[in-house]
Amino acid sequence: MSQFFTRILWALSLFLAISANAKAEPDANLWPIVKEAFFAQREIQPVEFMKIDAPRRAESGAQVPVTLSVDNAAANGVVIRKIYLLVDANPIQLASTYHLSSMLGNFQLATRIRFETDSFVRIVGESADGKLYMASREIRAAGGCGGTVDGDDAAIRAAAGKIKLRVEAPVRFGEPASTIFNIKHPMRTGLQRDLVSQGYVPAFYINKASFSYNGKLLMTVDVGVGTSEDPYMKFNFIPDAPGNLEVQATDNEGKTFVQQVNVKG
């Protein structure tokens, strides 16, 4: 059996266990299981130079705001090239993976994710030399991964993939520029039920978003169903000259969506 399907089976069994024995607070005992599934036998060092900013209690488990950051100066030479965003108690723990470039400078990204129940959220950073570092935070939120869905499926699919992309003014070349990406998409998890039939609605979600500037890759994001409906990302990058910022997104059904914005000083 492939590693991918092994992880999926493990995730589903964990979800059933959590559903049957739900706790009223984040469970630290889940992390060793999650760590073994994704980072088997690899050492992970807790650090202060990576941080997660988020509310202690979210208003909705379907839309939990989190901001991830890496302080390059405090990292003392550690260069983070990949960040895994995980929620211990979700049925599918890996919400997204960020592949970073030096053009991002001090990495800072705001996004919104789902929580099935109260949980620790973690970012695991992988350095250029393959070492792992971690920051974590407790968040209380529930009900974001399952539940029921309704609405006009044809209209939902027709709207899916519409992108809003902008770079906030003023832009100063050689300095961080704030960028906002938002794509219309239901991000169906495969664990939700149809309101009428009560059958499971097939997974339908954005699975990748790649950002480039003047043809140079800024960041690629492997997006998972732990990302909230209508995926949102706000991040900085450092433009060195006027040019075009482009994003190309794909979904799990093979559709591609592209948007560009011209960046002027």
Secondary structure, 3 states (H helix, E strand, C coil): CCHHHHHHHHHHHHHHHHHHCCCCCCCHHHHHHHHHHHCCCCCEEECCCEEEECCCECCCCCCEEEEEEECCCCCCCCCEEEEEEEECCCCCCEEEEEEECHHHCCCEEEEEECCCCCEEEEEEEEECCCCEEEEEEEEECCCCCCCEECCCHHHHHHHCCCEEEEECCCCCCCCCEEEEEEECCCCECCCCEECCCCCECCCECEEEEEEEECCEEEEEEEECCCECCCCEEEEEECCCCCEEEEEEEEECCCCEEEEEEEECC
